[in-house]
């Protein structure tokens, strides 16, 4: 409990500042604590010169005394990130058209090892990026609390541990069943539109309770299994009443290329769907861009016969060195039903590192609209800091 009480001091102070964006870098909190005072209720180990009162508490229990000084374990690290977004979107006439929108998110990821090979991971998130009104706002780590968009919420607790030399397992809450999957994709745009690389449903995400395992065959070949459940108010985990998803993943990764295949069975309130996703990437030598492609097809069990298949597609190019930064372009479509229009999405970005702790990324994107409706075009600037 003392760990979380101490952690809440930092976000509370940062909430008084204008939020900026951060790409996480790891910091050993025990080192920070050496400059703090327990009595002032900061991150602290005792300043006492008496070694008997300055025991080090390790995650595995070494140095544990009946009443320790409240300092963090020497094996605990934290990574902090915060993002500030400024965006504009031109849509069909209606609410939000031509509006300039701002948003932010703030994230803390805590990692502790008890044996040197395992990892207890806890995510704390805050922000309003998910409700900003701009399609591209948000990202992989963005979670918006449902009742208070500026409050701190726990966004996942997971424990990962080895079994023997080649097997790794995990169990988590508010976690993804695909946590140990390998998706062959090196494209990483700053938005939330095409970053799944076409693997939209097969790489199962968003479970209330999740578990899985992976096996490393060596020489770049891996296999993994994942499962997750959404139990709801009255259903237990993995029961007839819960909504369960199960998935398998296999991947091969070479020196400059990779390929992966993912299959998932996803249960919804009305039916059970099956999705298969194939992903691949290639990174050539020299100045040519890396290329990532993904294709997913889904069998919708409860859909009408003329619309029982769904497809997603994505292709992305990434240049690692364009002047002082990097750049990328991508296109794709998501969730296209059989006999339906393929509504494509396009985006281009440039990532400029101002210094080791600050990155500015402008992005422009377009979303096709169905029928005679106007397409949507938007621009976004994402500013990121690490500390």
Secondary structure, DSSP 8 states (H G I E B T S, - for coil): -HHHHHHHHHHHHHTTS--------EEEHHHHHTTS-GGGTSS-----S-GGG-----TTSTT--SS------TTEEEEEEEEEEEEEEE-SSSTTTTEEEEEEEEEEEEEE-SSSS-EEEEEEEEESGGGSS-TT---TT----SS-TTS-EEEEEEEEEEETTTEEEEEEEEE-TTTT---------SSSSSTTTT-SSSS---EEEEEEEEEEEETTEEEEEEEEEE-TTT--TTSSSSEEEEEEEEEEE-SSEEEEEEEEEEE-SS-EEEEEEEEEEE--STTS-EEEEEEEEEE-TTS-GGG-EEEEEEEEEEEEEETTEEEEEEEEEEEEETTS---EEEEEEEEEEEETTEEEEEEEEEE--STT---EEEEEEEEEEE-
